[in-house]
Amino acid sequence: HSGKEWDYVKLKAVDIVSDYPHHDVLKMIDKLNCENFAPGFSGLYEWTQENNIAMFTPGGHYTKDIYEQYTKEYLVPYLRDKHVI
């Protein structure tokens, strides 16, 4: 994950270990991730809650709505920014 999705990981690290000493390492990983990886799905959690949309199917996979929103909000802009499309 990168960007605001990575913030979730960083916050969890602080929740688990209050004196987490590796923030500089997390910053370096975040920079690498932002440059090389598309954003993850976790940024859609709030969107699903606000719109009362299921995140997962009964089998545990992301729903069609999640894939559509992810593609529109994250994937296409990311690929355009990287000059892939």
Phi and psi in degrees as GROMACS dihedral restraints (atoms count N, CA, C in turn):
[ dihedral_restraints ]
;  ai    aj    ak    al  type     phi  dphi    fc
    3     4     5     6     1  -138.6    20    10
    4     5     6     7     1   170.1    20    10
    6     7     8     9     1    60.9    20    10
    7     8     9    10     1  -135.0    20    10
    9    10    11    12     1   -66.2    20    10
   10    11    12    13     1   -24.5    20    10
   12    13    14    15     1   -66.2    20    10
   13    14    15    16     1   -38.0    20    10
   15    16    17    18     1   -68.2    20    10
   16    17    18    19     1   -30.0    20    10
   18    19    20    21     1   -57.6    20    10
   19    20    21    22     1   -36.0    20    10
   21    22    23    24     1   -59.9    20    10
   22    23    24    25     1   -44.2    20    10
   24    25    26    27     1   -62.8    20    10
   25    26    27    28     1   -44.9    20    10
   27    28    29    30     1   -62.7    20    10
   28    29    30    31     1   -41.5    20    10
   30    31    32    33     1   -65.7    20    10
   31    32    33    34     1   -37.9    20    10
   33    34    35    36     1   -64.2    20    10
   34    35    36    37     1   -38.7    20    10
   36    37    38    39     1   -60.9    20    10
   37    38    39    40     1   -40.9    20    10
   39    40    41    42     1   -70.2    20    10
   40    41    42    43     1   -36.9    20    10
   42    43    44    45     1   -63.4    20    10
   43    44    45    46     1   -38.1    20    10
   45    46    47    48     1   -77.0    20    10
   46    47    48    49     1   -44.0    20    10
   48    49    50    51     1  -126.8    20    10
   49    50    51    52     1   105.3    20    10
   51    52    53    54     1   -63.0    20    10
   52    53    54    55     1   -28.1    20    10
   54    55    56    57     1  -107.5    20    10
   55    56    57    58     1    43.9    20    10
   57    58    59    60     1   -56.8    20    10
   58    59    60    61     1   119.3    20    10
   60    61    62    63     1   -94.3    20    10
   61    62    63    64     1     2.2    20    10
   63    64    65    66     1  -112.1    20    10
   64    65    66    67     1    35.4    20    10
   66    67    68    69     1   -61.3    20    10
   67    68    69    70     1   -33.3    20    10
   69    70    71    72     1   -66.5    20    10
   70    71    72    73     1   -34.8    20    10
   72    73    74    75     1   -68.6    20    10
   73    74    75    76     1   -42.4    20    10
   75    76    77    78     1   -61.6    20    10
   76    77    78    79     1   -38.4    20    10
   78    79    80    81     1   -63.9    20    10
   79    80    81    82     1   -41.8    20    10
   81    82    83    84     1   -65.2    20    10
   82    83    84    85     1   -42.9    20    10
   84    85    86    87     1   -63.6    20    10
   85    86    87    88     1   -43.2    20    10
   87    88    89    90     1   -59.4    20    10
   88    89    90    91     1   -43.3    20    10
   90    91    92    93     1   -62.1    20    10
   91    92    93    94     1   -44.8    20    10
   93    94    95    96     1   -62.2    20    10
   94    95    96    97     1   -45.2    20    10
   96    97    98    99     1   -62.4    20    10
   97    98    99   100     1   -44.8    20    10
   99   100   101   102     1   -60.4    20    10
  100   101   102   103     1   -34.7    20    10
  102   103   104   105     1   -79.8    20    10
  103   104   105   106     1   -25.3    20    10
  105   106   107   108     1  -123.0    20    10
  106   107   108   109     1    -9.0    20    10
  108   109   110   111     1  -131.6    20    10
  109   110   111   112     1   142.6    20    10
  111   112   113   114     1   -68.0    20    10
  112   113   114   115     1   152.6    20    10
  114   115   116   117     1   -59.1    20    10
  115   116   117   118     1   155.8    20    10
  117   118   119   120     1   -90.7    20    10
  118   119   120   121     1   179.2    20    10
  120   121   122   123     1   -77.0    20    10
  121   122   123   124     1   -18.1    20    10
  123   124   125   126     1   -62.1    20    10
  124   125   126   127     1   -20.9    20    10
  126   127   128   129     1   -65.8    20    10
  127   128   129   130     1   -13.5    20    10
  129   130   131   132     1   -91.5    20    10
  130   131   132   133     1    -3.4    20    10
  132   133   134   135     1   -57.0    20    10
  133   134   135   136     1   -48.6    20    10
  135   136   137   138     1   -64.7    20    10
  136   137   138   139     1   -39.2    20    10
  138   139   140   141     1   -59.6    20    10
  139   140   141   142     1   -42.6    20    10
  141   142   143   144     1   -65.4    20    10
  142   143   144   145     1   -39.6    20    10
  144   145   146   147     1   -66.2    20    10
  145   146   147   148     1   -46.2    20    10
  147   148   149   150     1   -64.5    20    10
  148   149   150   151     1   -32.0    20    10
  150   151   152   153     1  -105.2    20    10
  151   152   153   154     1     8.0    20    10
  153   154   155   156     1    51.8    20    10
  154   155   156   157     1    51.1    20    10
  156   157   158   159     1  -115.5    20    10
  157   158   159   160     1   135.4    20    10
  159   160   161   162     1   -68.1    20    10
  160   161   162   163     1   136.9    20    10
  162   163   164   165     1   -83.2    20    10
  163   164   165   166     1   -34.8    20    10
  165   166   167   168     1  -127.8    20    10
  166   167   168   169     1   152.8    20    10
  168   169   170   171     1   -79.4    20    10
  169   170   171   172     1   168.9    20    10
  171   172   173   174     1   -58.4    20    10
  172   173   174   175     1   -25.1    20    10
  174   175   176   177     1   -83.1    20    10
  175   176   177   178     1    -1.8    20    10
  177   178   179   180     1    93.4    20    10
  178   179   180   181     1     5.1    20    10
  180   181   182   183     1   -92.7    20    10
  181   182   183   184     1   159.5    20    10
  183   184   185   186     1   -64.9    20    10
  184   185   186   187     1   148.0    20    10
  186   187   188   189     1   -79.6    20    10
  187   188   189   190     1   166.3    20    10
  189   190   191   192     1   -57.4    20    10
  190   191   192   193     1   -41.1    20    10
  192   193   194   195     1   -61.0    20    10
  193   194   195   196     1   -38.2    20    10
  195   196   197   198     1   -64.9    20    10
  196   197   198   199     1   -46.9    20    10
  198   199   200   201     1   -61.8    20    10
  199   200   201   202     1   -40.4    20    10
  201   202   203   204     1   -63.5    20    10
  202   203   204   205     1   -47.4    20    10
  204   205   206   207     1   -67.2    20    10
  205   206   207   208     1   -41.3    20    10
  207   208   209   210     1   -60.2    20    10
  208   209   210   211     1   -45.2    20    10
  210   211   212   213     1   -61.6    20    10
  211   212   213   214     1   -45.1    20    10
  213   214   215   216     1   -69.7    20    10
  214   215   216   217     1   -46.0    20    10
  216   217   218   219     1   -85.9    20    10
  217   218   219   220     1   -32.0    20    10
  219   220   221   222     1  -118.1    20    10
  220   221   222   223     1   -53.8    20    10
  222   223   224   225     1   -68.2    20    10
  223   224   225   226     1   -50.7    20    10
  225   226   227   228     1   -62.2    20    10
  226   227   228   229     1   -47.4    20    10
  228   229   230   231     1   -59.5    20    10
  229   230   231   232     1   -39.0    20    10
  231   232   233   234     1   -63.5    20    10
  232   233   234   235     1   -46.2    20    10
  234   235   236   237     1   -66.1    20    10
  235   236   237   238     1   -34.3    20    10
  237   238   239   240     1   -66.7    20    10
  238   239   240   241     1   -42.3    20    10
  240   241   242   243     1   -61.6    20    10
  241   242   243   244     1   -33.6    20    10
  243   244   245   246     1   -88.3    20    10
  244   245   246   247     1     4.2    20    10
  246   247   248   249     1    60.3    20    10
  247   248   249   250     1    35.6    20    10
  249   250   251   252     1   -88.1    20    10
  250   251   252   253     1   -37.2    20    10
